[in-house]
């Protein structure tokens, strides 16, 4: 129906309810793994934001320290050197970098405006060039 003005409220947040059409989604079932993966990514990229969804279970995601929590989760159970972390805001652009140096070549995940930049692109290229320049 049309939007209705319900007046002031002390409640905050957004709630979206989606009921899959069984004619489109086999038997009304949607695999929750891709949704959980994306919400977990967003929790790391937007520190402190609480995200969740309910299917037959309840899933909640919140990362207080942003991508530093992502790096720690990926390295769980493995010995590593201390984490390098940089957070800055310059010219209204927020930059958050977290890295751990390990014995084997790892992975680099890059995001721009909370969207993954597959293959890294200029974001990763610039980071790597800056690191090399800083070490040289």
N, CA, C and O atoms as a MOPAC input file, in Angstrom:
PM7 MOZYME 1SCF
protein

 N      0.81300 1    -1.18100 1     0.00000 1
 C      0.00000 1     0.00000 1     0.00000 1
 C      0.85500 1     1.24300 1     0.00000 1
 O      2.08200 1     1.15500 1     0.06500 1
 N      0.23500 1     2.38100 1    -0.07100 1
 C      0.95500 1     3.65000 1    -0.06000 1
 C      1.59000 1     3.90600 1     1.31600 1
 O      1.15800 1     3.34600 1     2.32400 1
 N      2.62600 1     4.76400 1     1.33800 1
 C      3.26500 1     5.11900 1     2.60200 1
 C      2.28400 1     5.86100 1     3.48300 1
 O      1.44300 1     6.62400 1     3.00700 1
 N      2.40900 1     5.61900 1     4.78200 1
 C      1.54200 1     6.28300 1     5.74300 1
 C      2.39600 1     6.98800 1     6.78000 1
 O      3.40900 1     6.44600 1     7.22200 1
 N      2.00300 1     8.18200 1     7.17100 1
 C      2.67900 1     8.90500 1     8.24200 1
 C      2.13800 1     8.37700 1     9.55600 1
 O      0.96400 1     8.57200 1     9.87200 1
 N      2.99300 1     7.70500 1    10.32900 1
 C      2.57400 1     7.12300 1    11.60100 1
 C      2.97100 1     7.98000 1    12.78500 1
 O      2.74200 1     7.60200 1    13.93400 1
 N      3.57100 1     9.14100 1    12.51200 1
 C      3.97000 1    10.03900 1    13.58700 1
 C      5.35300 1     9.70900 1    14.12500 1
 O      6.02900 1     8.81800 1    13.61100 1
 N      5.77400 1    10.43000 1    15.16600 1
 C      7.11100 1    10.23200 1    15.71900 1
 C      7.25000 1     8.85700 1    16.38100 1
 O      6.27400 1     8.24100 1    16.80900 1
 N      8.50800 1     8.40400 1    16.44500 1
 C      8.78900 1     7.10200 1    17.04800 1
 C     10.14000 1     7.14700 1    17.72900 1
 O     11.01700 1     7.91000 1    17.32400 1
 N     10.31800 1     6.32800 1    18.77000 1
 C     11.62200 1     6.21600 1    19.41400 1
 C     12.38700 1     4.99900 1    18.88300 1
 O     13.50100 1     4.71900 1    19.32800 1
 N     11.79100 1     4.29000 1    17.94400 1
 C     12.45500 1     3.13100 1    17.33700 1
 C     13.37200 1     3.59200 1    16.22400 1
 O     13.11400 1     4.61000 1    15.58200 1
 N     14.47400 1     2.82500 1    15.98600 1
 C     15.44300 1     3.18400 1    14.95300 1
 C     15.72000 1     1.96800 1    14.08600 1
 O     15.51600 1     0.83000 1    14.50900 1
 N     16.19100 1     2.22000 1    12.85800 1
 C     16.60200 1     1.13600 1    11.98700 1
 C     15.62300 1     0.89900 1    10.85300 1
 O     14.62400 1     1.59900 1    10.68900 1
 N     15.95800 1    -0.12100 1    10.08000 1
 C     15.15000 1    -0.48800 1     8.92800 1
 C     14.87500 1    -1.98100 1     8.99700 1
 O     15.76300 1    -2.76800 1     9.32600 1
 N     13.66800 1    -2.36100 1     8.69300 1
 C     13.30500 1    -3.77100 1     8.65500 1
 C     12.67400 1    -4.05600 1     7.30500 1
 O     11.73700 1    -3.37800 1     6.88300 1
 N     13.20000 1    -5.06500 1     6.63900 1
 C     12.67600 1    -5.45700 1     5.33900 1
 C     12.22100 1    -6.90600 1     5.44400 1
 O     12.96400 1    -7.76700 1     5.91600 1
 N     11.01300 1    -7.16300 1     5.00700 1
 C     10.50200 1    -8.53300 1     5.01400 1
 C     10.35500 1    -8.98200 1     3.56900 1
 O      9.76300 1    -8.28900 1     2.74300 1
 N     10.90800 1   -10.16000 1     3.28000 1
 C     10.87500 1   -10.71900 1     1.93900 1
 C     10.37800 1   -12.14600 1     2.02200 1
 O     10.97600 1   -12.97600 1     2.70700 1
 N      9.31500 1   -12.43200 1     1.34600 1
 C      8.79400 1   -13.79300 1     1.27600 1
 C      8.92700 1   -14.26100 1    -0.16100 1
 O      8.23600 1   -13.75500 1    -1.04600 1
 N      9.82600 1   -15.24000 1    -0.40800 1
 C     10.08300 1   -15.67100 1    -1.79000 1
 C      8.87900 1   -16.34600 1    -2.42500 1
 O      8.16400 1   -17.11200 1    -1.77900 1
 N      8.67000 1   -16.05400 1    -3.68300 1
 C      7.59700 1   -16.67200 1    -4.45700 1
 C      8.01300 1   -18.10500 1    -4.78900 1
 O      9.01700 1   -18.29600 1    -5.47700 1
 N      7.28000 1   -19.11500 1    -4.32600 1
 C      7.67000 1   -20.51100 1    -4.57400 1
 C      7.67100 1   -20.89100 1    -6.05100 1
 O      8.28800 1   -21.88700 1    -6.42900 1
 N      6.98400 1   -20.10600 1    -6.89900 1
 C      7.02300 1   -20.37500 1    -8.33700 1
 C      8.36300 1   -19.95700 1    -8.95200 1
 O      8.77200 1   -20.48900 1    -9.98400 1
 N      9.03500 1   -19.00900 1    -8.31600 1
 C     10.31000 1   -18.51900 1    -8.81400 1
 C     11.47300 1   -19.18600 1    -8.06300 1
 O     12.44100 1   -19.63500 1    -8.67700 1
 N     11.36400 1   -19.24300 1    -6.74500 1
 C     12.40800 1   -19.84600 1    -5.91400 1
 C     11.95000 1   -21.25100 1    -5.51900 1
 O     11.02200 1   -21.41400 1    -4.72700 1
 N     12.59700 1   -22.23600 1    -6.06800 1
 C     12.22500 1   -23.64000 1    -5.85700 1
 C     11.70200 1   -23.91700 1    -4.45400 1
 O     12.47400 1   -23.96600 1    -3.49700 1
 N     10.42400 1   -24.09300 1    -4.33800 1
 C      9.82600 1   -24.43300 1    -3.05600 1
 C      9.87800 1   -23.31900 1    -2.02700 1
 O      9.62300 1   -23.55600 1    -0.84600 1
 N     10.20600 1   -22.10600 1    -2.45700 1
 C     10.26500 1   -20.98400 1    -1.52200 1
 C     11.54700 1   -20.95400 1    -0.71200 1
 O     11.63600 1   -20.20000 1     0.25700 1
 N     12.54700 1   -21.75400 1    -1.08000 1
 C     13.79600 1   -21.82300 1    -0.32400 1
 C     14.87400 1   -20.97000 1    -0.99000 1
 O     15.06700 1   -21.03800 1    -2.20400 1
 N     15.56400 1   -20.18000 1    -0.20100 1
 C     16.69000 1   -19.38300 1    -0.66800 1
 C     17.89700 1   -19.78400 1     0.17300 1
 O     17.81200 1   -19.85100 1     1.40000 1
 N     19.01300 1   -20.04900 1    -0.48600 1
 C     20.23900 1   -20.39600 1     0.23000 1
 C     20.70000 1   -19.17700 1     1.02900 1
 O     20.97800 1   -18.13800 1     0.43100 1
 N     20.79100 1   -19.26700 1     2.36000 1
 C     21.16200 1   -18.10000 1     3.15500 1
 C     22.65600 1   -17.77100 1     3.11300 1
 O     23.04800 1   -16.68600 1     3.54400 1
 N     23.49400 1   -18.67000 1     2.61000 1
 C     24.95000 1   -18.44700 1     2.64200 1
 C     25.38900 1   -17.17400 1     1.92000 1
 O     26.16000 1   -16.40900 1     2.50000 1
 N     24.93900 1   -16.89600 1     0.67500 1
 C     25.37700 1   -15.65100 1     0.02100 1
 C     24.91300 1   -14.39500 1     0.77000 1
 O     25.65100 1   -13.41300 1     0.84600 1
 N     23.70900 1   -14.42400 1     1.31700 1
 C     23.21400 1   -13.27800 1     2.06800 1
 C     24.03700 1   -13.09100 1     3.34600 1
 O     24.41800 1   -11.96900 1     3.68200 1
 N     24.30900 1   -14.18100 1     4.05200 1
 C     25.12300 1   -14.10100 1     5.26600 1
 C     26.52300 1   -13.58000 1     4.94400 1
 O     27.06600 1   -12.76300 1     5.68800 1
 N     27.10700 1   -14.04600 1     3.84400 1
 C     28.44400 1   -13.59500 1     3.44400 1
 C     28.44900 1   -12.08200 1     3.19400 1
 O     29.34400 1   -11.37900 1     3.66600 1
 N     27.47100 1   -11.58900 1     2.46700 1
 C     27.41500 1   -10.16100 1     2.14600 1
 C     27.16700 1    -9.31600 1     3.39200 1
 O     27.78900 1    -8.26700 1     3.55900 1
 N     26.26600 1    -9.75800 1     4.26900 1
 C     26.00100 1    -8.99800 1     5.49000 1
 C     27.22700 1    -8.98800 1     6.39600 1
 O     27.50000 1    -7.98300 1     7.05200 1
 N     27.96700 1   -10.09200 1     6.44100 1
 C     29.20400 1   -10.13300 1     7.22600 1
 C     30.21300 1    -9.13500 1     6.64200 1
 O     30.86000 1    -8.40500 1     7.39400 1
 N     30.35300 1    -9.09500 1     5.31500 1
 C     31.23500 1    -8.11200 1     4.67000 1
 C     30.83200 1    -6.69000 1     5.05500 1
 O     31.68200 1    -5.88100 1     5.42500 1
 N     29.55300 1    -6.39000 1     4.96900 1
 C     29.08000 1    -5.04400 1     5.29300 1
 C     29.33600 1    -4.70000 1     6.75100 1
 O     29.64600 1    -3.55000 1     7.06400 1
 N     29.21100 1    -5.67600 1     7.65400 1
 C     29.49100 1    -5.42600 1     9.06800 1
 C     30.95200 1    -5.04100 1     9.26500 1
 O     31.25800 1    -4.16500 1    10.07400 1
 N     31.86000 1    -5.69100 1     8.53100 1
 C     33.27300 1    -5.33700 1     8.62600 1
 C     33.54300 1    -3.96000 1     8.02800 1
 O     34.37900 1    -3.21700 1     8.54200 1
 N     32.85600 1    -3.61800 1     6.96400 1
 C     33.09100 1    -2.35300 1     6.27600 1
 C     32.42800 1    -1.17000 1     6.95800 1
 O     32.85300 1    -0.02900 1     6.77500 1
 N     31.40100 1    -1.42900 1     7.73600 1
 C     30.65000 1    -0.37400 1     8.42400 1
 C     30.66100 1    -0.66000 1     9.91900 1
 O     29.64400 1    -1.09000 1    10.46400 1
 N     31.80000 1    -0.42900 1    10.60700 1
 C     31.96200 1    -0.81100 1    12.01200 1
 C     30.84000 1    -0.30300 1    12.90000 1
 O     30.43100 1     0.85500 1    12.81300 1
 N     30.35500 1    -1.18900 1    13.75200 1
 C     29.31600 1    -0.83500 1    14.71500 1
 C     27.89600 1    -0.99600 1    14.19400 1
 O     26.95300 1    -1.03200 1    14.98500 1
 N     27.72300 1    -1.09300 1    12.87700 1
 C     26.38500 1    -1.27800 1    12.31200 1
 C     25.93100 1    -2.70600 1    12.59200 1
 O     26.66800 1    -3.65700 1    12.33100 1
 N     24.73800 1    -2.85700 1    13.11500 1
 C     24.20400 1    -4.18500 1    13.40900 1
 C     23.31100 1    -4.62900 1    12.25900 1
 O     22.34300 1    -3.95400 1    11.90600 1
 N     23.65100 1    -5.76800 1    11.68700 1
 C     22.90100 1    -6.32800 1    10.56500 1
 C     22.46200 1    -7.73500 1    10.93200 1
 O     23.11000 1    -8.40100 1    11.74000 1
 N     21.38600 1    -8.18100 1    10.35200 1
 C     20.95100 1    -9.54000 1    10.61500 1
 C     19.82000 1    -9.94200 1     9.71000 1
 O     19.21500 1    -9.11700 1     9.02400 1
 N     19.54400 1   -11.24600 1     9.72300 1
 C     18.37900 1   -11.74300 1     9.01300 1
 C     17.89300 1   -12.99900 1     9.70600 1
 O     18.63000 1   -13.65200 1    10.44500 1
 N     16.66700 1   -13.31500 1     9.45900 1
 C     16.03900 1   -14.48200 1    10.07100 1
 C     15.48400 1   -15.34400 1     8.95300 1
 O     14.69500 1   -14.87600 1     8.13100 1
 N     15.89200 1   -16.59300 1     8.92100 1
 C     15.20200 1   -17.56500 1     8.07500 1
 C     14.55000 1   -18.51100 1     9.08700 1
 O     13.67100 1   -18.07400 1     9.83000 1
 N     14.93000 1   -19.75300 1     9.14600 1
 C     14.45100 1   -20.58100 1    10.25100 1
 C     15.34500 1   -20.36100 1    11.47300 1
 O     15.01000 1   -20.77700 1    12.58200 1
 N     16.47700 1   -19.70700 1    11.25600 1
 C     17.40600 1   -19.35600 1    12.32200 1
 C     17.59200 1   -17.84900 1    12.30900 1
 O     17.10900 1   -17.16200 1    11.41000 1
 N     18.29000 1   -17.34400 1    13.30500 1
 C     18.58000 1   -15.91100 1    13.35000 1
 C     20.07700 1   -15.72200 1    13.16300 1
 O     20.87700 1   -16.40600 1    13.80100 1
 N     20.45600 1   -14.79700 1    12.29200 1
 C     21.85500 1   -14.50600 1    11.99300 1
 C     22.10100 1   -13.03500 1    12.30500 1
 O     21.35500 1   -12.16700 1    11.85100 1
 N     23.15400 1   -12.75300 1    13.08500 1
 C     23.47000 1   -11.36400 1    13.43900 1
 C     24.94000 1   -11.09500 1    13.15700 1
 O     25.79400 1   -11.95500 1    13.36700 1
 N     25.22300 1    -9.88400 1    12.67700 1
 C     26.59000 1    -9.50000 1    12.32900 1
 C     26.86400 1    -8.09700 1    12.83600 1
 O     26.06100 1    -7.18600 1    12.63300 1
 N     27.99600 1    -7.92800 1    13.49400 1
 C     28.43300 1    -6.61000 1    13.93400 1
 C     29.94000 1    -6.70100 1    14.18000 1
 O     30.39200 1    -7.59700 1    14.89400 1
 N     30.70600 1    -5.80900 1    13.61200 1
 C     32.15600 1    -5.78000 1    13.80300 1
 C     32.52500 1    -4.41700 1    14.36800 1
 O     32.49400 1    -3.41700 1    13.65100 1
 N     32.86800 1    -4.37300 1    15.62700 1
 C     33.16800 1    -3.09600 1    16.28200 1
 C     34.41000 1    -2.42200 1    15.72600 1
 O     34.48900 1    -1.19400 1    15.70500 1
 N     35.39100 1    -3.21400 1    15.27200 1
 C     36.65500 1    -2.64300 1    14.80300 1
 C     36.81600 1    -2.74600 1    13.28800 1
 O     37.93000 1    -2.63500 1    12.77500 1
 N     35.71900 1    -2.95500 1    12.57300 1
 C     35.74500 1    -2.93300 1    11.11800 1
 C     36.62000 1    -3.99700 1    10.49800 1
 O     36.57900 1    -5.16100 1    10.89700 1
 N     37.41600 1    -3.59100 1     9.51500 1
 C     38.18500 1    -4.58100 1     8.76900 1
 C     39.28400 1    -5.22600 1     9.60200 1
 O     39.76900 1    -6.29900 1     9.24400 1
 N     39.69100 1    -4.59800 1    10.70800 1
 C     40.64500 1    -5.26100 1    11.60200 1
 C     40.02700 1    -6.55400 1    12.13900 1
 O     40.72900 1    -7.55300 1    12.29600 1
 N     38.73300 1    -6.54300 1    12.42000 1
 C     38.04100 1    -7.75900 1    12.84800 1
 C     38.01800 1    -8.79700 1    11.72900 1
 O     38.12500 1    -9.99500 1    11.99000 1
 N     37.87900 1    -8.34400 1    10.48500 1
 C     37.89600 1    -9.26000 1     9.34200 1
 C     39.24700 1    -9.96300 1     9.24700 1
 O     39.29600 1   -11.17900 1     9.06100 1
 N     40.33600 1    -9.21900 1     9.37100 1
 C     41.67000 1    -9.80800 1     9.28900 1
 C     41.85700 1   -10.82000 1    10.42300 1
 O     42.37300 1   -11.91400 1    10.19500 1
 N     41.44600 1   -10.46800 1    11.62400 1
 C     41.57500 1   -11.39400 1    12.75600 1
 C     40.75200 1   -12.65800 1    12.52700 1
 O     41.20900 1   -13.75400 1    12.85200 1
 N     39.55400 1   -12.52500 1    11.97800 1
 C     38.71400 1   -13.69800 1    11.71300 1
 C     39.37200 1   -14.62100 1    10.68800 1
 O     39.37800 1   -15.84000 1    10.85400 1
 N     39.92000 1   -14.03500 1     9.63800 1
 C     40.56500 1   -14.84200 1     8.59700 1
 C     41.80600 1   -15.56000 1     9.10100 1
 O     42.15700 1   -16.62300 1     8.58900 1
 N     42.47700 1   -14.98900 1    10.10400 1
 C     43.70600 1   -15.58300 1    10.62100 1
 C     43.47800 1   -16.42300 1    11.87900 1
 O     44.43900 1   -16.88200 1    12.49600 1
 N     42.23100 1   -16.62600 1    12.25900 1
 C     41.93000 1   -17.36500 1    13.48500 1
 C     42.67100 1   -18.69700 1    13.52300 1
 O     42.61000 1   -19.48700 1    12.58100 1
 N     43.37400 1   -18.92900 1    14.63500 1
 C     44.06800 1   -20.19900 1    14.82400 1
 C     45.43400 1   -20.27700 1    14.18100 1
 O     46.11800 1   -21.29100 1    14.33000 1
 N     45.86200 1   -19.23300 1    13.46400 1
 C     47.18600 1   -19.24000 1    12.82800 1
 C     48.07400 1   -18.20600 1    13.49700 1
 O     47.63400 1   -17.10100 1    13.81500 1
 N     49.31700 1   -18.57600 1    13.70500 1
 C     50.27900 1   -17.63500 1    14.27100 1
 C     50.58400 1   -16.55100 1    13.24300 1
 O     50.71100 1   -16.83400 1    12.05200 1
 N     50.69800 1   -15.34400 1    13.69800 1
 C     51.00800 1   -14.25400 1    12.78000 1
 C     51.75000 1   -13.15200 1    13.51700 1
 O     51.82500 1   -13.15400 1    14.74600 1
 N     52.28000 1   -12.24000 1    12.78300 1
 C     52.91700 1   -11.06600 1    13.36100 1
 C     51.82800 1   -10.05400 1    13.70300 1
 O     50.68200 1   -10.22500 1    13.28800 1
 N     52.16100 1    -9.00900 1    14.44800 1
 C     51.13900 1    -8.00900 1    14.80400 1
 C     50.50100 1    -7.36000 1    13.57700 1
 O     51.10600 1    -7.28100 1    12.50700 1
 N     49.29500 1    -6.91100 1    13.75600 1
 C     48.54000 1    -6.30500 1    12.66600 1
 C     48.96500 1    -4.85300 1    12.45500 1
 O     49.20000 1    -4.11000 1    13.40700 1
 N     49.05500 1    -4.47200 1    11.18300 1
 C     49.26200 1    -3.08200 1    10.78000 1
 C     47.88400 1    -2.51200 1    10.48200 1
 O     47.09900 1    -3.13200 1     9.76300 1
 N     47.58100 1    -1.33600 1    11.02600 1
 C     46.27200 1    -0.74700 1    10.77600 1
 C     46.42000 1     0.74700 1    10.56400 1
 O     47.15900 1     1.42100 1    11.28200 1
 N     45.71100 1     1.25200 1     9.57400 1
 C     45.70600 1     2.67700 1     9.27500 1
 C     44.26400 1     3.09100 1     9.03300 1
 O     43.56000 1     2.49200 1     8.22000 1
 N     43.83600 1     4.11800 1     9.74400 1
 C     42.52500 1     4.72000 1     9.50700 1
 C     42.74300 1     6.21700 1     9.35500 1
 O     43.41200 1     6.84000 1    10.18000 1
 N     42.18700 1     6.78500 1     8.31800 1
 C     42.31500 1     8.22700 1     8.11900 1
 C     41.14400 1     8.72800 1     7.27900 1
 O     40.50900 1     7.96400 1     6.55100 1
 N     40.88000 1     9.98900 1     7.39400 1
 C     39.89700 1    10.65100 1     6.54300 1
 C     40.57300 1    11.87900 1     5.95700 1
 O     41.02000 1    12.76700 1     6.68300 1
 N     40.64000 1    11.91400 1     4.64900 1
 C     41.25800 1    13.04400 1     3.95600 1
 C     40.33400 1    13.47200 1     2.83000 1
 O     39.85800 1    12.64000 1     2.05800 1
 N     40.08200 1    14.76100 1     2.73800 1
 C     39.21500 1    15.31200 1     1.69300 1
 C     37.87500 1    14.58600 1     1.66300 1
 O     37.36000 1    14.27200 1     0.59100 1
 N     37.30600 1    14.31600 1     2.85200 1
 C     36.00700 1    13.65500 1     3.00800 1
 C     35.99400 1    12.22500 1     2.48400 1
 O     34.92900 1    11.67400 1     2.20600 1
 N     37.18100 1    11.61800 1     2.34700 1
 C     37.27300 1    10.21700 1     1.93300 1
 C     37.82700 1     9.42800 1     3.10800 1
 O     38.90900 1     9.73600 1     3.60900 1
 N     37.09700 1     8.41800 1     3.54700 1
 C     37.53400 1     7.59000 1     4.66800 1
 C     38.32800 1     6.40200 1     4.13900 1
 O     37.87500 1     5.69000 1     3.24300 1
 N     39.50700 1     6.19700 1     4.69800 1
 C     40.37600 1     5.09400 1     4.28300 1
 C     40.66200 1     4.23500 1     5.49800 1
 O     41.04100 1     4.75200 1     6.54900 1
 N     40.48300 1     2.92100 1     5.36800 1
 C     40.74200 1     1.97800 1     6.44800 1
 C     41.52800 1     0.81500 1     5.86300 1
 O     41.05400 1     0.13200 1     4.95600 1
 N     42.73100 1     0.58900 1     6.38500 1
 C     43.60200 1    -0.47600 1     5.89600 1
 C     44.00800 1    -1.32100 1     7.09200 1
 O     44.38200 1    -0.78800 1     8.13600 1
 N     43.93500 1    -2.63600 1     6.94100 1
 C     44.43400 1    -3.55400 1     7.96100 1
 C     45.19300 1    -4.65400 1     7.24800 1
 O     44.73000 1    -5.18000 1     6.23600 1
 N     46.37200 1    -5.00700 1     7.77800 1
 C     47.19000 1    -6.02700 1     7.12800 1
 C     47.99500 1    -6.78000 1     8.16800 1
 O     48.36600 1    -6.23200 1     9.20600 1
 N     48.25700 1    -8.03000 1     7.87900 1
 C     49.12100 1    -8.86400 1     8.69600 1
 C     50.08600 1    -9.54500 1     7.75200 1
 O     49.67000 1   -10.10800 1     6.73900 1
 N     51.34800 1    -9.50400 1     8.06400 1
 C     52.35400 1   -10.14400 1     7.22800 1
 C     52.51500 1   -11.57800 1     7.69200 1
 O     52.79700 1   -11.81900 1     8.86600 1
 N     52.34100 1   -12.53000 1     6.79600 1
 C     52.46800 1   -13.94900 1     7.10900 1
 C     53.55300 1   -14.56400 1     6.23700 1
 O     54.09000 1   -13.91100 1     5.34200 1
 N     53.86600 1   -15.81500 1     6.50500 1
 C     54.92000 1   -16.49000 1     5.73900 1
 C     54.48700 1   -16.81600 1     4.31400 1
 O     55.32700 1   -16.90400 1     3.41900 1
 N     53.22000 1   -16.99200 1     4.10000 1
 C     52.76600 1   -17.32900 1     2.75000 1
 C     51.99400 1   -16.15600 1     2.16400 1
 O     51.45000 1   -15.31800 1     2.88400 1
 N     51.96400 1   -16.12300 1     0.83800 1
 C     51.23000 1   -15.07000 1     0.14800 1
 C     49.74700 1   -15.20700 1     0.46000 1
 O     49.17100 1   -16.28200 1     0.28900 1
 N     49.14900 1   -14.16300 1     0.90000 1
 C     47.74400 1   -14.20400 1     1.27500 1
 C     46.84900 1   -13.62600 1     0.21000 1
 O     47.09100 1   -13.78900 1    -0.98600 1
 N     45.83400 1   -12.96200 1     0.64500 1
 C     44.89100 1   -12.37100 1    -0.29400 1
 C     44.73100 1   -10.89600 1     0.03300 1
 O     44.97800 1   -10.46100 1     1.15800 1
 N     44.32200 1   -10.15100 1    -0.95000 1
 C     44.01600 1    -8.73700 1    -0.77100 1
 C     42.57300 1    -8.54100 1    -1.19900 1
 O     42.20600 1    -8.83000 1    -2.33800 1
 N     41.76600 1    -8.05200 1    -0.28700 1
 C     40.38100 1    -7.72300 1    -0.59700 1
 C     40.26100 1    -6.21200 1    -0.61900 1
 O     40.74000 1    -5.53800 1     0.29300 1
 N     39.63000 1    -5.67500 1    -1.64500 1
 C     39.48900 1    -4.24100 1    -1.81200 1
 C     38.00900 1    -3.90400 1    -1.98600 1
 O     37.26800 1    -4.61700 1    -2.66300 1
 N     37.59800 1    -2.80600 1    -1.36400 1
 C     36.21100 1    -2.34700 1    -1.45800 1
 C     36.21700 1    -0.85000 1    -1.73400 1
 O     37.06500 1    -0.12500 1    -1.21400 1
 N     35.30300 1    -0.39500 1    -2.52700 1
 C     35.08800 1     1.03000 1    -2.76000 1
 C     33.59500 1     1.29200 1    -2.58200 1
 O     32.76000 1     0.67600 1    -3.24500 1
 N     33.27700 1     2.20500 1    -1.68600 1
 C     31.87000 1     2.49700 1    -1.37200 1
 C     31.12700 1     1.23300 1    -0.97900 1
 O     30.00700 1     1.00400 1    -1.43600 1
 N     31.73500 1     0.41600 1    -0.14100 1
 C     31.26400 1    -0.86600 1     0.41000 1
 C     30.97500 1    -1.93700 1    -0.64600 1
 O     30.34100 1    -2.94800 1    -0.34300 1
 N     31.43000 1    -1.72500 1    -1.86700 1
 C     31.26500 1    -2.73600 1    -2.90900 1
 C     32.62700 1    -3.35300 1    -3.21900 1
 O     33.61800 1    -2.63500 1    -3.35200 1
 N     32.68000 1    -4.68700 1    -3.33500 1
 C     33.96700 1    -5.32500 1    -3.64400 1
 C     34.48300 1    -4.90100 1    -5.01200 1
 O     33.72400 1    -4.82100 1    -5.97800 1
 N     35.77300 1    -4.63400 1    -5.08000 1
 C     36.41400 1    -4.33000 1    -6.36000 1
 C     37.15900 1    -5.59800 1    -6.75900 1
 O     38.32200 1    -5.77900 1    -6.39900 1
 N     36.50100 1    -6.45400 1    -7.48700 1
 C     37.06700 1    -7.74400 1    -7.88100 1
 C     38.34500 1    -7.52800 1    -8.67700 1
 O     38.38500 1    -6.71700 1    -9.60200 1
 N     39.36900 1    -8.24900 1    -8.31500 1
 C     40.64900 1    -8.09600 1    -8.99100 1
 C     41.44300 1    -6.90600 1    -8.48900 1
 O     42.55900 1    -6.66700 1    -8.95200 1
 N     40.88800 1    -6.15700 1    -7.55400 1
 C     41.61200 1    -5.05100 1    -6.92400 1
 C     41.54200 1    -3.74300 1    -7.66500 1
 O     41.12400 1    -2.73200 1    -7.10100 1
 N     41.94500 1    -3.74300 1    -8.92200 1
 C     41.91000 1    -2.51100 1    -9.70000 1
 C     42.87300 1    -1.46700 1    -9.17600 1
 O     43.88200 1    -1.79800 1    -8.55400 1
 N     42.56500 1    -0.21600 1    -9.42500 1
 C     43.47300 1     0.87100 1    -9.07300 1
 C     43.62200 1     1.03300 1    -7.56300 1
 O     44.63800 1     1.55700 1    -7.10700 1
 N     42.63200 1     0.59500 1    -6.77200 1
 C     42.73300 1     0.70800 1    -5.31700 1
 C     43.88700 1    -0.13600 1    -4.79100 1
 O     44.71600 1     0.34500 1    -4.01900 1
 N     43.93600 1    -1.38500 1    -5.21100 1
 C     44.99600 1    -2.28100 1    -4.75400 1
 C     46.33000 1    -1.87800 1    -5.37100 1
 O     47.35500 1    -1.88300 1    -4.69000 1
 N     46.32300 1    -1.53200 1    -6.64400 1
 C     47.55700 1    -1.11400 1    -7.31600 1
 C     48.17900 1     0.08600 1    -6.60300 1
 O     49.38800 1     0.10600 1    -6.37300 1
 N     47.37800 1     1.07300 1    -6.25500 1
 C     47.88500 1     2.24900 1    -5.54300 1
 C     48.41000 1     1.90500 1    -4.16100 1
 O     49.44100 1     2.43300 1    -3.74200 1
 N     47.71800 1     1.02800 1    -3.44700 1
 C     48.17600 1     0.59900 1    -2.12700 1
 C     49.53400 1    -0.09300 1    -2.23300 1
 O     50.45300 1     0.22400 1    -1.47800 1
 N     49.66200 1    -1.02700 1    -3.15800 1
 C     50.91400 1    -1.76400 1    -3.31300 1
 C     52.05800 1    -0.84400 1    -3.73100 1
 O     53.17100 1    -0.97000 1    -3.22000 1
 N     51.79400 1     0.07300 1    -4.64900 1
 C     52.83200 1     1.02300 1    -5.05100 1
 C     53.25700 1     1.89600 1    -3.88400 1
 O     54.44400 1     2.17300 1    -3.71300 1
 N     52.29800 1     2.33100 1    -3.08100 1
 C     52.61800 1     3.15000 1    -1.90500 1
 C     53.43800 1     2.38400 1    -0.87500 1
 O     54.36200 1     2.93800 1    -0.27900 1
 N     53.10500 1     1.11200 1    -0.66400 1
 C     53.87800 1     0.29200 1     0.27000 1
 C     55.30800 1     0.11000 1    -0.21700 1
 O     56.25400 1     0.25300 1     0.55700 1
 N     55.46700 1    -0.20400 1    -1.49700 1
 C     56.80100 1    -0.38500 1    -2.05600 1
 C     57.59600 1     0.91000 1    -1.96600 1
 O     58.77000 1     0.90000 1    -1.59600 1
 N     56.95700 1     2.02200 1    -2.30300 1
 C     57.63300 1     3.32000 1    -2.24300 1
 C     58.05400 1     3.64100 1    -0.79100 1
 O     59.14700 1     4.15500 1    -0.55200 1
 N     57.17100 1     3.32900 1     0.16000 1
 C     57.46600 1     3.57900 1     1.56200 1
 C     58.59700 1     2.72100 1     2.10100 1
 O     59.32800 1     3.14900 1     2.99400 1
 N     58.74800 1     1.51600 1     1.57100 1
 C     59.80000 1     0.62000 1     2.03000 1
 C     61.11800 1     0.85700 1     1.32700 1
 O     62.17000 1     0.45600 1     1.82300 1
 N     61.07100 1     1.51300 1     0.16300 1
 C     62.30900 1     1.71400 1    -0.62400 1
 C     63.15500 1     2.84200 1    -0.09400 1
 O     64.21700 1     3.12900 1    -0.64600 1

